[in-house]
Amino acid sequence: MKVTLGEKGLTKTWQSDFPKWVECVHCKGESRIAFVAHEGLEENFHGAFICNLHPNGGKGDFWVHDCCAVAVYFCKDCLKATALMNQG
């Protein structure tokens, strides 16, 4: 897994680019991108994947089924974190 700081990480995703900011899930304020943690995007990656940590048991026991990328945002008002995730 690699971490890319700030807006440079917005393209480190398995789907559409992550947004620069999102609504805070805690206070509805503006949360700005802090970093993106991503796995499997780099060439010759042979590491462990988050999807292998737990089985995906379906509703009530969901888990990612493939490589993932997680964008973490910090709120300008309350400084709490909000995260977005996508997978390959």
Order of alpha helices (4+ residues) and beta strands (2+ residues): beta-beta-beta-beta-beta
